[in-house]
Amino acid sequence: MLGGDEPERLSGEDISANMLPLLGAKPMLGRNLMPDEEWRGQIAILSYGLWQRRFGGRPEIIGENIELDGKPTHVIGVMPRDFFFPTRATEIWMSSPLTEREKTQRTQDTWRVVGRLRPGVTFAQAQVEMNAIGDRLAQEYPVNDPGFGGYGVNVVPMLAQVVGATLPLALWILLGAVSFVLAIACVNVANLLLVRGAARGHELAIRTALGAGRGRLLRQLLIENLLLSGASAVVGTLLAAGLMRVLIAWAAGIPRIDEIRIDGDVLAFTGAVAVVAALLFGLAPAWRTSRRDPIDALRDGGRRGATRSMTRLRGVLVVAECALAVVLLAGAGLLVRSLLRLNEVDAGFRPAGALLVRVALPPLPQTSEAQAQSRRRGDERMMRIVERMNSVPGVRKAGAIRDFVFTKNPDWVITTEDGSPVEGEGELTGEYVGPAFFAAVGATVVAGREFTDRDFNAPAVVMINESFARRYFPGVNAVGKRFREGGPTSRDSWMTVIGVVHDMHRGGLERHALPEFYMPWYARNMDIIVRTDGNVAGLTSAVRQAVRDAEPHAAITRVLPLADEFGDTSTQRRLQTVLLAAFSLLALMMSAVGIYGVMYYLVASRTQEIGVRMALGARASDATRLVIGEGMSLALGGVALGLAGALALTGLLSRMVFGVSARDPFSIGSGGLVLLIVALVACWFPARQAARIDPMTALRRE
């Protein structure tokens, strides 16, 4: 977009006239495209954000012309504030004329189709129907060039297309982890309420003696539990509101993460969880406390120890929370090991010390001279920008590539000189690069040489990566080999390999490196990689100025360290790992508190028994072993159940792990080992207290 203080590159989409009605959307100002305007071209609908930022929210923009790619474009509408399609980055929707190639070739795949299913129809049924339609079309319109292979239609739910296939699964797993943490917290509260109820036996006995019935005592105890749970819900909601901002800022690369908010539904859910937790885990302790015989409670003054059934119940609760903690620890261990394995993958280049500058240029004038230059070297303006960046102090090397972060589908077909078919040919892509790109990005040329300025005017030459060499030229030196685009009947020129470069995982470390070939060419939209002397952040303003000096009409859409851009590809995995690890550590701490609480109360309630044992000759070490043995028996029971549960549930993580098995014995076993160590520490302090009991003091207390 030209005009204003400086050019600006917009993210836009060409759409058909029925696109917005299909989505159930309509402009808040102006109107939608008419059917006869679909392919007329240069008609646009603006996003709300673009309308506010660039045009000050003027209603008069409807009917005016704006300049896009050097052409006047008629504005007919503005979309509502909350409309985002297909991504939040999209700021303009246009009607563009079809090219002659798009009108005549049925193999064009530049369009994405959105459809709405009829009521009762599933995605699987739609896929079956589209397969049948595709087969009929393939028979009716056969592709003459066998190198293209067959074409089909993949029916994908829009939510999965936007957020990815694994994100919904990850959210369900995180919800399960939160539920486990909530259950452990509730178990701890139930244990505390049982202890508190035993300690309040004398008070409740007096209330009963004064005429309070069991129902009244139950109401009192449950109201106390509801107040405790309600206060916790309020504090938790306030903490969540603060942590949510940190989460959104840290995980900005995840689709729709900025739409997370605490609204009425979240508050209602939180309140419901608080009430259910208070009733579910507070009812049993309240019922047990209210059933105690008031005569016994008055007789012993509230000093009576726990009954055997109460001790057994608290032990069961501790075993349950230990088991839940082990499951969480096993899941967190798997994700942590996956992240470590991911970080061990060789990216094929050096992100540190490099800056990514995304530059866009308006189209070249449609003159014979400009077109002749474009055929020879590509866009000369982009070449001047790269040359100007190389002269900036602190810049060691600058090189350009059309798209550094690989996001598009592989769509190239080639034919080698021997013409032999190659399996998996659809996984192949080509890219335009400038000279010195591989040096700037820090990629290693393993054979041959890198492009130079002379290659831009020479006969067709290319560089390939190692995956390309292994697939198409196995067992031989690929330098000097030739291939061309298209199938066996292609008439394109042969291209000669002059160098082989190390595989680069430009689509992210989790994706395998695709076979790639690189052509020397300057496109009008390119990512420029700037290798610096180390001060990446300090060069931002100088690099921007270099672009403006070389080409005033260039739009700079992004300037950031390459490590940050590349790190966005693993943001979702890092977020999932950090959250699950945080939940598991929280569960571990609460389990330790639960074990400590039970053991502490055991020592307090069995002081007389321990005193008698020591008076009859037991040593301090015997008392220590007694307490640690009982505590560790509970922890061992919980670990055994937790390991069984982990083996049963970690299979759900199979789509989220990388480089390890979902039932990796080290990750799962380490979770149980960590809990046993923490349980031993939690038992040690009550055990030391038991070892210090004076037999005479313990007997005198009774």
PyMOL commands that set and color helices and strands:
alter all, ss='L'
color gray80, all
select helices_A, chain A and resi 19-23+35-37+48-55+59-61+100-104+123-140+146-148+158-163+167-199+201-209+214-250+257-259+264-290+294-300+308-344+368-377+380-390+437-441+453-456+466-472+537-550+562-605+607-615+620-655+665-691+695-701
alter helices_A, ss='H'
color red, helices_A
select strands_A, chain A and resi 12-14+29-30+43-46+65-68+71-78+92-95+354-360+395-401+414-416+429-433+445-448+461-465+482-485+495-501+516-520+525-532+555-561
alter strands_A, ss='S'
color yellow, strands_A
deselect
rebuild
show_as cartoon
